Structure formats: C-alpha cells, structure tokens
Amino acid sequence: MIMLLLLLVALPAWAQQGTETVEPLTVTVGANDAPPYRILGKGQPTGLYVDIFEEISARLGWKVHYREAPFRRILRMVQMGEIDIMLGPLQTEDREKMMEFVAPAFPPERRLFFFTDEANRIERYSDLYGKTIGVLDGATYFSRFDDDKELVKESAPRYENLMKMLQRGRVDVVIAPELVGKYTVDELNMDVSVSPFFMPGTRSYIAVAKNSPAAAYADDIRAALKLIEMEGIYENLVLKYQEQSVR
C-alpha cells in the first residue's frame, strides 16, 4: 500500500517534470491571514494549514504562490478565476458550486465564544439572543448559528479586528475557532474569557476552484495527504501548533 501511494504521488511530478518542455504546475493559493492556521504578510508564508499544504505540494512538484486577502474577497477571487486553491474553508452548498472540496485536510476546531464582561458569558445557545456577536466576514461556523436571523451579528475582515471591537465594547461576544481565537487574544495581550458553551468543529478542506487546472489533480492531492499522514509528518505539524497555542 505504501509503495502504491508513493507511485500515485510520484507520477504527476514525473509527468510535469520529465521533459524540458513541460513546466511544473503553478498554483495560486488564496488565504486570509488567520494565525496560527495561515500566517501571511510577515515574510515566508507559514502556519498549520500552509505547512501541511507545502508538504503536499512538494510531493506533487508544484510551484505555489500565495495571495493574502480577507476571507470574503478570497471567495470572490475564486469565482473570478484568480485563485486556484483555498486552505481551510468549510464545505457549504453555495461554495460547492464553484469549488471542489478535495480533502478534509485540517483538524476540527471547537467554535468558542470570547467575552470580556461577565454579563456576556454564554452558557447555552439561548444566551446569544440580545447580544452583539462578532463574526468573520464571509465565514461559516455551524448551521443553526449561521442561519439564525434573530441573532445580531457584526462582521469584520479579520479576527484581530473582532477582538479589538470586543475590547472597545462594539461587540459583546466574538465567535472564533479555538486556536485562532486564543492566538489572537495572546498576540493582543487581552484579558478575555472563554464561555463554557461551545460548538464542536468539523474538519476543514483543501478546496480547488472548479475552473482551475489543479482540479484535475484531486486524486493526487488526496494521495499526497495520505502519504504525509503515514509518514507521521501531519501529526507532528498538528502537535507543533497545538503546543505553541498553550505556551
């Protein structure tokens, strides 16, 4: 089985690089800056999702370029054919119209509710009513929350913006994935509490634009992911970033 996976991953690289006239596939990855998942704009791109994808793309012989933009703008860039791949979007019916969700490559993250005033502590879903909730523009969290028209939501392009809004009292609560929320609070050196109520997360994906040449390599992406899992690289990267988040 290991040899079969090696062959599956090696074949596309040979096909791309086996002659002088064929260039390796070049892909443009669209990503919003959301440490510790995606850390961009500060030198070499890194972060858990980026590092996992770099391991995959290295086995496929791909050249990768990153474009940083707010999450909602990245979605528009996919529609416009400017982006080949997104790292970490959740699968939704609307997004399936323009992207193929190739591999659930990234671990699930709990959705936490951050607050500064004890009056805004969330112990059950019903406590969210009457609160102003900070959400990332264009993001999805869990279906009941996403579809609930009775909730008051205030959006911003980055989690850093949302936490600053929380600090200034512009929102009562911020919902965020666990690692990125805690990382942002730590970077801003904020005195923030986490509510006991949370929602379990689901795995997020490597998603490929349906109009991209990379869409033809879906099976190869899955095989490369399986390979780095079998080599222990995937687990080591996840542990690395989890350990950083609790320091």
N, C-alpha and C positions, 0 to 999 in steps of 0.2 A: 504493500500500500504506500509506504514512504517513497519507494522508487517511482511509482506511478505518479504521485503528486509532484515529485521533482521533475519528471518529464513534462507534465502538464504545464508547470510554471516555466520551464526552460524553453519549450517550443516557441511561444510567442517572441521571446527575446532573440532566438536564432532567426526567426522569420524576419524580424526587423533589422537585425544587425549582421546577418550572414553575408550580405553583399555590400559593396561600397556605394551602390546607388540608392539603397533604402535607408532612410533615417529612422532613428528610434521614434516611437510615438511621443509627441509632446502634448501634455495636458495642462489645462489651466484650472486650478482649484480655487473656488471662491470660498472665503471663510471670514466670519466676523471674529474680531478679537475678543476671545472669551477664555482667559486663563482659568484653570490650567489645561483646558482642552485644546485651545488654539491660541498661541501667543505669537502675534504678528506685529510688525511695525517697530520692533526693537532688535534689529539685527536678523540673524538667521531664524526663519520660522521654526517654532518648536511647540511643545505641548503634547498631551497624551494622544489626541486624535492625529495630529501631524506626524508624530513619531511612528505611530502604527502604520499610517499610510506610506511614510517614507520607506519602511521595511518592505511593504507590499510592492511599491513602485520600483524599488531596487531589484527585486526578483523578476520584474517584468521588463526591465531595461528601459523604463520610461524616463523622460525628462519632465520635470514638474515645475510649473510656475504658480505662484500664489498671488491672488488679488484680495486685498482686505477691504471690506465694506460692511456696513450694518446688515443685519440678517435679512430684513425685508428687501433691501436693494439686491442682495445676492440672488434671491428668488427671481427678481425681475431680470437680472443678468442671465440667469439660466434660460428664461423664456426668450430672451433676445439673441441667444446663441453665443454669448460672450464667455460663458463658463461651461466647462466640461463636467466637473465633479464638485459635489458638496460633501463635507465631512461632518456627520452628526445630526442631520435633520431627522425628525420623527416622521414615520410614514403616515400620510393622510390621503384621503381620496382625491382632494384637489391637487396635491403635489404629484400623485401618481400619473396625472395627465401629461406632465412634462418631464418626469424623471423616472428612471428605473431604480428601485431600491434593491441594490445588488447584494449587499451582505450586511447583516446586523453586527457590525464590526466592533462596536463600542459598548462597554458595560452599562447596565441600567443604573440610573441615579435617582435617589429619592428626590421628590419635589418638596422643598422646605419653605416655611413661612417665617420670614425675619421681621422683627419688630423692635422698637426702642422704648415705647410706652407700655407699661404693664396692662393698660386698658385695651390694648390691641393684641393681646395674646390670643392665639387661635387654638381652641381645644377640640372643636368639632367643626364640620363644614358650615353649619348654620351661623357660626360666629363671623364668617366672612361678610355676611349681609350688613350693610351700613358702613362698611369700611371702604376706604380708597386703596386699591391694590395695585402696586407697581408691577408691570409685566413688560417683558422684552417685546419690542415691536415686531410682529410677524411670527412670533414663537407659538408653539402649542405645548400644553402641559398635561392635562388629562381631560377626557371628553366632557364630563359633567361641568367642569370649570370653564373650559373653552366655549361651551355652548350656552352658558348661563347668562341670559340677558339682564337678569336682575342685579348682577354684581357690577360694582363701579370699578372700572379698570383705567389706569393711567399708564400709557406706554412711553418708552424711551428706547433709543437705539442700542444702548449698551448697559450691562449690569452695573458698571461703575456709576453711570448716570442715575440709575434707580436707587442705589444705596445712598447717594448724595441727596436725592429727593427725600428719602426716608429720614435722613439726618436733619433736613431742614423742615420736616413736617408737611411736605407737599403730598406724601402718601402715608398711609397708616401701616401698611404691610407690603413687603416685597416677596414675591414667589420666585424661587430660583432653584436650579439643580444643586444638589448638595455641595459638590466640590467647588463649582464656580462661585456659588454664594459665599462659602466660607473663605475662599481665596480672596475674593473682592473685599470682604469685610476686614480681613487681616491686612491687605495692602493699604487700605484706607485708615487703618488703626482706629476702627469704630467700636464703640461699646454697643453691641447689638445682641439681642437674644433670639433664640430659635424656638418657635412654638412646638408644643408636644404633638399637635396634629400635623401629619404629613401624608403625602401620597407616594406609594412605591413607583419607581420609574420603570420604563421599558427600554430595551436595547435600541440604540440609535444606529443609523446606517451610513455606509458609503453609498451615495446616490449619484447616478450618472445621468446626465441630460440625454433624452432620447434622440436628440438631433446631433449628438457628438459621436465622432469616430470611436471614442472609448467604449461606447455601448456594445460594440461587437466583442469586447473583451470581458464580458461579465463573468463567464466561467473561469477565466484566468485569474481575475481578481479574487474570486472565491477560493480557488486552489492555492493562491499565494497566501491568503489569510489562514487557511488550514495549515499550511506549511509552517508559518511562524508560530502558530499555536502549538504544533507538535514539537517545535524546537525549543519551546519554553520562553521565547522572546516576548510574546504577547503578555504572558503572565508577569514577567519581570517589569515590563513597562507599566502595567496597571499598578503593581505594588509600589513602584518608584513614585508615582504621582500621588497615590493614596498616603504614603508615608510623608511626603512633603506637606500634604494638607493638614496633618495633625501636629506638625512641629510648632 
